[in-house]
Amino acid sequence: MARGARRSAWTAAGISAAAMVTVAGLRGDLDAGLVAAGALAVVAGGFVGSLSRPRMVAVPEAAARERHSIAEALLANIPDPVILVDRRSVVIEVNPAARTLLPALKLKHPLSFALRAPDVLDGIEEVLRTGAALKTLYTTRVPTERAFEVQIGALPMPDGPGGGQPNVVLFLRDLTAARRLETMRVDFVANASHELRTPLASLLGFIETLQGPAKADAPAREKFLGIMKAQAQRMTRLIDDLLSLSRIELREHVAPTQVVDLGQIARQMVDMQGPLARERGVEITLEASDAAYPILGERDELVRVVENLVENAVKYGGSGGRVVVGLERTVRSASGKRQIALSVRDEGPGIAPEHIPRLTERFYRVDVASSRQQGGTGLGLAIVKHIVNRHRGKLVIESEPDRGTTVRTLLPEHQPVGAAAPDA
């Protein structure tokens, strides 16, 4: 076999084998993948026979180049990072995902120049010594914190360049999203349990008091029953919000198809919140034209969005004495499509910048005591965020201490085919 053809065949074998290991790793069967990779390496390199006693067969140079191109294309389309190194931990091949994760990776350079992870480097030596595949963890904190499970396996190669010594394949599986989701689940259960435990403890305490020392005390009984009713209503609101959030999340991937006038909903909610605003000495106004503001949406969910935003502004930002609900048409710069912007602005105390990114988290509150006193469950903005996501919109929160808060939702405007866009 000519030297050029043998080199191309060998490269194709290494790349194809790495690709097969990756596909097997995606199925969670690394050992089976390594066996298949070794067999594929034999075929792609132009060799037949067993791994223990290979026999060289001439392969046309054109066929070797074709296999090389196919292997490179397959490796390039694997979304997870794949790295192939030799016995000295020198990089032989990498796919684009690996280059993106580790920009310092260079062919024919030691892996340690780009991947400074003792567990991974020690794992390569362990695999070369024992021949058994293993898994380890690799974490990076720059530019963002990410966690990977690194599957390391020996790749048996036939006789040829390197004297039949095995190479090593590293397949990195991103665990960041899974870990974040697990953390969110744990936090959610802990927070939900805490939110329910407090009113339940109050109810049990008052029931025991009414059954004991206050059994014949009519004034105390009336007072305690009022508190118990408030605590029971708090639990009811919490459970209702949890169920609503669950239903919305289940349908979040399904875009609404009904045409709804957001302007009509905004006017209705401003009228409904009028008594609450007057009770708290707050003036609530609507700044919008009389024209329709059509979007594709679920009316009940959009009512929930406007109601939550206006109620929050009245309760928590009403100390400024004014809440303004606005509607306007804007143009999305990227695609040129028109959007309808619903904004709710208050002139209250505002929110410190460190709290803004977390306001849509479940049970997150800037002031826990004030929120509970106002009857909040800590789920309102989380519900709003998921509804806006389902409507393919965007939620923006702008606030500064002592300068009020503006919450803006941007939703795609619905335009019938051939219809001219109305002026804002």
ABEGO torsion letter per residue (X at the ends): XBAAAAAAAAAAAAAAAAAAAAAAAAAGBAAAAAAAAAAAAAAAAGBBEBAABBBBBBBBAAAAAAAAAAAAAAAAABABBBBBBBAAGBBABBBAAAAAABAABBBGBBAAAABBBAAAAAAAAAAAAAGBBBBBBBBBAOABBBBBBBBBBBBBBBBEBGGGBBBBBBBBBBAAAAAAAAAAAAAAAAAAAAAAAAAAAAAAAAAAAAABAAAABAAAAAAAAAAAAAAAAAAAAAAAAAAAAAAAAAAAABBBABBBBAAAAAAAAAAAAAAAAAAAGBBBBBBBBABBBBBBBBAAAAAAAAAAAAAAAAAAAAAAGBBBBBBBBBBBAAAGBBBBBBBBBBABAEBBAAAAAAAABBGBBABAAAAAAAGBAGAAAAAAAAAAAAAGBBBBBBBBBGAEBBBBBBBBBBBBBGBBBBBX
